[in-house]
Amino acid sequence: MALGSYLQLSCEPCIFKSNGHTNSVKRMELRGRARLSTISLSSCFSRQDHWSLHFSNRITRHMYYVPYRYSICACRSFAHPSGINGVPVLKTTALALRRSYDTLKGSQLLYQLVPAVGVVAFALWGLEPLIRLCRKLFFHKNDNTWRKSRTHYIFASYLQPLLLWSGTFLICRAFDPVILPSEASQAVKQRLLNFVRSLSTVLTFSFCLSSLIRHAQNFFVETNDPNNTRNMGFQFTGKAVYTAVWVAAISLFMELLGFSTQKWLTAGGLGTVLLTLAGREIFTNFLSSVMIHATRPFVVNEWIQTKIEGYEVSGTVEHVGWWSPTIIRGEDREAVHIPNHKFTVSVVRNLSQKTHWRIKTHLAISHLDVSKINNIVADMRKVLAKNPQVEQRKLHRRVFLDNIDPENQSLLILISCFVKTSHFEEYLCVK
């Protein structure tokens, strides 16, 4: 025996009016062995505004019966009174999405675009976790040192940029066969793709080359003595090559876009002449800075002495600028700012680059000991010969009776030798 029944699946609140008041009920109807139950909802439904009441009155209910073998299931739904055609926006959107899907499904663009986008997504979000996982599993490295590791440097400087460039190139290649309806749009598309190709190529290889230059510069600086004056030469060469790489990259990018760099160089030369005339002191200072960095007459933390316009300057070099002046910390701890072009026309004594310090002094002996002067000089020569910090071969070592003081008739013995040190404090100790 079949049992006929229907079930209202939606348990939506049904709002109706009674004696000027609004009540909210939830109804569940069952036919056959069914009961009608009415449950009052919470008080929040009873405070519906006028718009909710007006909207609920316009809603119509439709009953749908789905027969099956033993029972009939009825599904009640809400719909606008004008039917499904009353929502044109949803219908238009669904139709547009359907057409787009059919178009992409039948073309080769989707099959070429998905791997390219996958390469870009893998380079951005998948490559780093994979490398970190392999580093942790196979080499047992800690993640705390990931940012400072050489693997992260190779990943960020070479692998990720090359993968991003490959993905961008594949995306542009996928859009190449696409034919647009008008010739103007086709030309714009082709120019845009060429622009993206040129920009990605120039940026990628310039970034990788500049990273290689920085890595080589750091390698040469770290392998040498930090106090070695050649480190400044390595830094200057690295900065010069780094700047040249990016200038060449910009020029190549402009050439790929169809701009002539020859005109820009001509205009730049004329502009350079005008700027040189307008800021002669600034450019003179910059060229002098280049000469200082290239020839290295002094570096940071070295002790120098010079005479600038009659003013004696002695102190430790604290900063060697490119556009800014050089800062020297004086013996009284004052900061002396000197324009770099002043060093190119002045004599600079670099006391830190001394290989030896010279001892030159006179010792006075009483004239009453004139008979002992030979023994005194011989003993002094023996003292100098036995001291290991006194230069014995390359430079002279002199002890002689030099003069007689006319005031007190004392005998002046000259002592001249060189101490094997570049530090002033050690020289004073030996002296």
Contacts in CASP RR format, 6 or more apart in sequence:
PFRMAT RR
TARGET T0000
AUTHOR 0000-0000-0000
METHOD contacts of the structure
MODEL  1
MALGSYLQLSCEPCIFKSNGHTNSVKRMELRGRARLSTISLSSCFSRQDH
WSLHFSNRITRHMYYVPYRYSICACRSFAHPSGINGVPVLKTTALALRRS
YDTLKGSQLLYQLVPAVGVVAFALWGLEPLIRLCRKLFFHKNDNTWRKSR
THYIFASYLQPLLLWSGTFLICRAFDPVILPSEASQAVKQRLLNFVRSLS
TVLTFSFCLSSLIRHAQNFFVETNDPNNTRNMGFQFTGKAVYTAVWVAAI
SLFMELLGFSTQKWLTAGGLGTVLLTLAGREIFTNFLSSVMIHATRPFVV
NEWIQTKIEGYEVSGTVEHVGWWSPTIIRGEDREAVHIPNHKFTVSVVRN
LSQKTHWRIKTHLAISHLDVSKINNIVADMRKVLAKNPQVEQRKLHRRVF
LDNIDPENQSLLILISCFVKTSHFEEYLCVK
2 69 0 8 1.000
2 70 0 8 1.000
2 71 0 8 1.000
3 32 0 8 1.000
3 33 0 8 1.000
3 70 0 8 1.000
3 71 0 8 1.000
4 31 0 8 1.000
4 32 0 8 1.000
4 71 0 8 1.000
4 72 0 8 1.000
5 30 0 8 1.000
5 31 0 8 1.000
5 32 0 8 1.000
5 33 0 8 1.000
5 34 0 8 1.000
5 71 0 8 1.000
5 72 0 8 1.000
5 73 0 8 1.000
6 29 0 8 1.000
6 30 0 8 1.000
6 31 0 8 1.000
6 63 0 8 1.000
6 65 0 8 1.000
6 72 0 8 1.000
6 73 0 8 1.000
6 74 0 8 1.000
7 28 0 8 1.000
7 29 0 8 1.000
7 30 0 8 1.000
7 73 0 8 1.000
7 74 0 8 1.000
7 75 0 8 1.000
8 27 0 8 1.000
8 28 0 8 1.000
8 29 0 8 1.000
8 74 0 8 1.000
8 75 0 8 1.000
8 76 0 8 1.000
9 75 0 8 1.000
9 76 0 8 1.000
10 75 0 8 1.000
10 76 0 8 1.000
10 77 0 8 1.000
10 78 0 8 1.000
11 26 0 8 1.000
11 28 0 8 1.000
12 26 0 8 1.000
12 78 0 8 1.000
13 24 0 8 1.000
13 25 0 8 1.000
13 26 0 8 1.000
13 41 0 8 1.000
13 45 0 8 1.000
14 24 0 8 1.000
14 25 0 8 1.000
14 26 0 8 1.000
14 27 0 8 1.000
15 22 0 8 1.000
15 23 0 8 1.000
15 24 0 8 1.000
15 45 0 8 1.000
15 48 0 8 1.000
15 52 0 8 1.000
15 53 0 8 1.000
15 56 0 8 1.000
16 22 0 8 1.000
16 23 0 8 1.000
16 25 0 8 1.000
17 53 0 8 1.000
22 46 0 8 1.000
22 48 0 8 1.000
22 53 0 8 1.000
23 40 0 8 1.000
23 46 0 8 1.000
24 40 0 8 1.000
24 41 0 8 1.000
24 45 0 8 1.000
24 46 0 8 1.000
24 48 0 8 1.000
25 38 0 8 1.000
25 39 0 8 1.000
25 40 0 8 1.000
25 41 0 8 1.000
26 38 0 8 1.000
26 39 0 8 1.000
26 41 0 8 1.000
27 36 0 8 1.000
27 37 0 8 1.000
27 38 0 8 1.000
28 37 0 8 1.000
29 36 0 8 1.000
30 36 0 8 1.000
48 56 0 8 1.000
58 80 0 8 1.000
58 81 0 8 1.000
59 78 0 8 1.000
59 79 0 8 1.000
59 80 0 8 1.000
60 78 0 8 1.000
60 79 0 8 1.000
60 81 0 8 1.000
61 76 0 8 1.000
61 77 0 8 1.000
61 78 0 8 1.000
62 76 0 8 1.000
62 77 0 8 1.000
62 79 0 8 1.000
63 74 0 8 1.000
63 75 0 8 1.000
63 76 0 8 1.000
64 74 0 8 1.000
64 75 0 8 1.000
64 76 0 8 1.000
64 77 0 8 1.000
65 72 0 8 1.000
65 73 0 8 1.000
65 74 0 8 1.000
66 72 0 8 1.000
66 73 0 8 1.000
66 74 0 8 1.000
66 75 0 8 1.000
80 86 0 8 1.000
80 87 0 8 1.000
84 91 0 8 1.000
85 91 0 8 1.000
104 110 0 8 1.000
108 177 0 8 1.000
109 174 0 8 1.000
109 175 0 8 1.000
109 177 0 8 1.000
109 178 0 8 1.000
112 170 0 8 1.000
112 173 0 8 1.000
112 174 0 8 1.000
113 171 0 8 1.000
113 174 0 8 1.000
113 175 0 8 1.000
115 170 0 8 1.000
116 167 0 8 1.000
116 170 0 8 1.000
116 171 0 8 1.000
116 173 0 8 1.000
116 174 0 8 1.000
117 167 0 8 1.000
117 171 0 8 1.000
118 167 0 8 1.000
119 163 0 8 1.000
119 166 0 8 1.000
119 167 0 8 1.000
119 170 0 8 1.000
120 163 0 8 1.000
120 164 0 8 1.000
120 167 0 8 1.000
120 168 0 8 1.000
120 171 0 8 1.000
122 163 0 8 1.000
123 160 0 8 1.000
123 163 0 8 1.000
123 164 0 8 1.000
123 167 0 8 1.000
124 160 0 8 1.000
124 164 0 8 1.000
127 155 0 8 1.000
127 159 0 8 1.000
127 160 0 8 1.000
127 163 0 8 1.000
128 155 0 8 1.000
128 160 0 8 1.000
131 151 0 8 1.000
131 155 0 8 1.000
131 159 0 8 1.000
132 143 0 8 1.000
132 146 0 8 1.000
135 141 0 8 1.000
135 146 0 8 1.000
135 149 0 8 1.000
135 151 0 8 1.000
136 142 0 8 1.000
136 143 0 8 1.000
141 149 0 8 1.000
146 152 0 8 1.000
153 211 0 8 1.000
153 215 0 8 1.000
157 207 0 8 1.000
157 208 0 8 1.000
157 211 0 8 1.000
157 212 0 8 1.000
157 215 0 8 1.000
158 208 0 8 1.000
158 211 0 8 1.000
161 203 0 8 1.000
161 204 0 8 1.000
161 207 0 8 1.000
161 208 0 8 1.000
162 204 0 8 1.000
162 208 0 8 1.000
164 200 0 8 1.000
164 204 0 8 1.000
165 200 0 8 1.000
165 201 0 8 1.000
165 204 0 8 1.000
168 196 0 8 1.000
168 197 0 8 1.000
168 200 0 8 1.000
169 197 0 8 1.000
169 200 0 8 1.000
172 193 0 8 1.000
172 196 0 8 1.000
172 197 0 8 1.000
175 189 0 8 1.000
175 193 0 8 1.000
176 193 0 8 1.000
178 189 0 8 1.000
179 186 0 8 1.000
180 186 0 8 1.000
180 189 0 8 1.000
194 256 0 8 1.000
194 257 0 8 1.000
195 257 0 8 1.000
198 253 0 8 1.000
198 256 0 8 1.000
198 257 0 8 1.000
199 253 0 8 1.000
201 256 0 8 1.000
202 249 0 8 1.000
202 250 0 8 1.000
202 252 0 8 1.000
202 253 0 8 1.000
202 256 0 8 1.000
203 249 0 8 1.000
205 249 0 8 1.000
206 245 0 8 1.000
206 246 0 8 1.000
206 249 0 8 1.000
209 245 0 8 1.000
210 242 0 8 1.000
210 245 0 8 1.000
210 246 0 8 1.000
213 238 0 8 1.000
213 241 0 8 1.000
213 242 0 8 1.000
213 245 0 8 1.000
214 238 0 8 1.000
214 242 0 8 1.000
217 234 0 8 1.000
217 235 0 8 1.000
217 237 0 8 1.000
217 238 0 8 1.000
220 234 0 8 1.000
221 231 0 8 1.000
221 234 0 8 1.000
221 235 0 8 1.000
224 230 0 8 1.000
224 231 0 8 1.000
224 234 0 8 1.000
227 301 0 8 1.000
229 296 0 8 1.000
229 299 0 8 1.000
229 353 0 8 1.000
230 296 0 8 1.000
231 299 0 8 1.000
232 293 0 8 1.000
232 296 0 8 1.000
232 299 0 8 1.000
233 293 0 8 1.000
233 294 0 8 1.000
233 296 0 8 1.000
235 293 0 8 1.000
236 293 0 8 1.000
236 294 0 8 1.000
251 261 0 8 1.000
254 261 0 8 1.000
254 264 0 8 1.000
255 261 0 8 1.000
275 283 0 8 1.000
276 283 0 8 1.000
281 339 0 8 1.000
281 341 0 8 1.000
282 323 0 8 1.000
284 341 0 8 1.000
285 323 0 8 1.000
285 325 0 8 1.000
285 339 0 8 1.000
285 340 0 8 1.000
285 341 0 8 1.000
286 322 0 8 1.000
286 323 0 8 1.000
287 341 0 8 1.000
288 339 0 8 1.000
288 340 0 8 1.000
288 341 0 8 1.000
288 343 0 8 1.000
288 344 0 8 1.000
289 320 0 8 1.000
289 321 0 8 1.000
289 322 0 8 1.000
289 323 0 8 1.000
289 340 0 8 1.000
290 322 0 8 1.000
291 344 0 8 1.000
292 298 0 8 1.000
292 320 0 8 1.000
292 326 0 8 1.000
292 340 0 8 1.000
292 343 0 8 1.000
293 320 0 8 1.000
293 322 0 8 1.000
297 343 0 8 1.000
297 348 0 8 1.000
297 350 0 8 1.000
298 304 0 8 1.000
298 317 0 8 1.000
298 320 0 8 1.000
298 348 0 8 1.000
298 350 0 8 1.000
298 352 0 8 1.000
299 317 0 8 1.000
299 320 0 8 1.000
300 317 0 8 1.000
300 318 0 8 1.000
300 319 0 8 1.000
300 320 0 8 1.000
301 316 0 8 1.000
301 317 0 8 1.000
301 352 0 8 1.000
302 316 0 8 1.000
302 317 0 8 1.000
302 350 0 8 1.000
302 351 0 8 1.000
302 352 0 8 1.000
302 353 0 8 1.000
303 314 0 8 1.000
303 315 0 8 1.000
303 316 0 8 1.000
303 317 0 8 1.000
303 350 0 8 1.000
303 351 0 8 1.000
303 352 0 8 1.000
303 424 0 8 1.000
304 313 0 8 1.000
304 314 0 8 1.000
304 315 0 8 1.000
304 316 0 8 1.000
304 317 0 8 1.000
304 328 0 8 1.000
304 348 0 8 1.000
304 349 0 8 1.000
304 350 0 8 1.000
304 351 0 8 1.000
304 352 0 8 1.000
305 312 0 8 1.000
305 313 0 8 1.000
305 314 0 8 1.000
305 315 0 8 1.000
305 348 0 8 1.000
305 349 0 8 1.000
305 351 0 8 1.000
306 312 0 8 1.000
306 313 0 8 1.000
306 314 0 8 1.000
306 338 0 8 1.000
306 343 0 8 1.000
306 346 0 8 1.000
306 347 0 8 1.000
306 348 0 8 1.000
306 349 0 8 1.000
307 313 0 8 1.000
307 346 0 8 1.000
307 347 0 8 1.000
308 338 0 8 1.000
308 342 0 8 1.000
308 346 0 8 1.000
309 342 0 8 1.000
313 328 0 8 1.000
313 330 0 8 1.000
313 336 0 8 1.000
313 338 0 8 1.000
314 330 0 8 1.000
314 331 0 8 1.000
315 328 0 8 1.000
315 329 0 8 1.000
315 330 0 8 1.000
315 331 0 8 1.000
315 336 0 8 1.000
316 328 0 8 1.000
316 329 0 8 1.000
316 330 0 8 1.000
317 326 0 8 1.000
317 327 0 8 1.000
317 328 0 8 1.000
317 329 0 8 1.000
318 327 0 8 1.000
318 328 0 8 1.000
318 329 0 8 1.000
318 335 0 8 1.000
319 326 0 8 1.000
319 327 0 8 1.000
320 326 0 8 1.000
320 340 0 8 1.000
321 340 0 8 1.000
325 337 0 8 1.000
325 338 0 8 1.000
325 339 0 8 1.000
325 340 0 8 1.000
326 337 0 8 1.000
326 338 0 8 1.000
326 339 0 8 1.000
326 340 0 8 1.000
326 343 0 8 1.000
327 335 0 8 1.000
327 336 0 8 1.000
327 337 0 8 1.000
328 335 0 8 1.000
328 336 0 8 1.000
328 338 0 8 1.000
329 335 0 8 1.000
329 336 0 8 1.000
330 336 0 8 1.000
351 424 0 8 1.000
352 422 0 8 1.000
353 422 0 8 1.000
354 422 0 8 1.000
355 420 0 8 1.000
355 422 0 8 1.000
356 391 0 8 1.000
356 395 0 8 1.000
356 418 0 8 1.000
356 419 0 8 1.000
356 420 0 8 1.000
356 421 0 8 1.000
357 418 0 8 1.000
357 419 0 8 1.000
357 421 0 8 1.000
357 422 0 8 1.000
357 424 0 8 1.000
357 427 0 8 1.000
358 416 0 8 1.000
358 417 0 8 1.000
358 418 0 8 1.000
358 419 0 8 1.000
359 415 0 8 1.000
359 416 0 8 1.000
359 417 0 8 1.000
359 418 0 8 1.000
359 419 0 8 1.000
359 427 0 8 1.000
359 430 0 8 1.000
359 431 0 8 1.000
360 414 0 8 1.000
360 415 0 8 1.000
360 416 0 8 1.000
361 414 0 8 1.000
361 415 0 8 1.000
361 431 0 8 1.000
362 402 0 8 1.000
362 403 0 8 1.000
362 412 0 8 1.000
362 413 0 8 1.000
362 414 0 8 1.000
362 415 0 8 1.000
363 380 0 8 1.000
363 412 0 8 1.000
363 413 0 8 1.000
363 415 0 8 1.000
364 405 0 8 1.000
364 408 0 8 1.000
364 410 0 8 1.000
364 411 0 8 1.000
364 412 0 8 1.000
364 413 0 8 1.000
365 373 0 8 1.000
365 376 0 8 1.000
365 410 0 8 1.000
365 411 0 8 1.000
365 412 0 8 1.000
365 413 0 8 1.000
366 410 0 8 1.000
366 411 0 8 1.000
367 404 0 8 1.000
367 409 0 8 1.000
367 410 0 8 1.000
367 411 0 8 1.000
369 376 0 8 1.000
369 411 0 8 1.000
370 411 0 8 1.000
373 401 0 8 1.000
373 411 0 8 1.000
373 413 0 8 1.000
376 413 0 8 1.000
377 399 0 8 1.000
377 400 0 8 1.000
377 401 0 8 1.000
377 413 0 8 1.000
380 399 0 8 1.000
380 413 0 8 1.000
380 415 0 8 1.000
381 397 0 8 1.000
381 399 0 8 1.000
384 390 0 8 1.000
384 397 0 8 1.000
384 399 0 8 1.000
384 415 0 8 1.000
384 417 0 8 1.000
385 392 0 8 1.000
385 397 0 8 1.000
387 430 0 8 1.000
389 419 0 8 1.000
389 420 0 8 1.000
389 421 0 8 1.000
389 426 0 8 1.000
389 430 0 8 1.000
390 397 0 8 1.000
390 417 0 8 1.000
390 418 0 8 1.000
390 419 0 8 1.000
390 420 0 8 1.000
390 430 0 8 1.000
391 397 0 8 1.000
391 417 0 8 1.000
391 418 0 8 1.000
391 419 0 8 1.000
391 420 0 8 1.000
395 417 0 8 1.000
395 418 0 8 1.000
396 416 0 8 1.000
396 417 0 8 1.000
396 418 0 8 1.000
397 416 0 8 1.000
397 417 0 8 1.000
397 418 0 8 1.000
398 414 0 8 1.000
398 415 0 8 1.000
398 416 0 8 1.000
398 417 0 8 1.000
399 413 0 8 1.000
399 414 0 8 1.000
399 415 0 8 1.000
399 416 0 8 1.000
400 413 0 8 1.000
400 414 0 8 1.000
401 411 0 8 1.000
401 412 0 8 1.000
401 413 0 8 1.000
401 414 0 8 1.000
402 412 0 8 1.000
402 413 0 8 1.000
402 414 0 8 1.000
403 412 0 8 1.000
403 414 0 8 1.000
404 410 0 8 1.000
404 411 0 8 1.000
404 412 0 8 1.000
405 411 0 8 1.000
405 412 0 8 1.000
419 426 0 8 1.000
419 427 0 8 1.000
419 430 0 8 1.000
419 431 0 8 1.000
421 427 0 8 1.000
421 430 0 8 1.000
END
